[in-house]
């Protein structure tokens, strides 16, 4: 990511969840929502684990210590789901 092109308005203001989505409110007033199915760690987390987040990446990222999960506003704005693990190769 090119940090010189970051917009301060795209910093995280708040994070909330519905049964099926994550919603990230940005400092510029926009809200980004994405399906939890895109982020299996968050989908299968407890409400307490989901709500235990902190800012990272200078305010442009969200970190869940309990889940080893990180999201960025850049990725959310691009509509990027979490990378899927590759299946193990047969020996």
Number of C-alpha atoms within 10 A of each C-alpha: 7 5 6 6 7 13 12 13 13 21 23 23 17 15 18 12 17 10 9 12 18 21 18 21 19 20 16 13 9 12 16 15 19 18 16 19 15 17 20 15 18 20 17 13 13 11 12 9 15 20 13 13 18 15 18 15 13 10 17 21 19 22 17 19 13 13 15 9 15 17 19 20 21 16 14 17 13 9 13 14 16 16 9 9 6 6 6 6 5 4 3
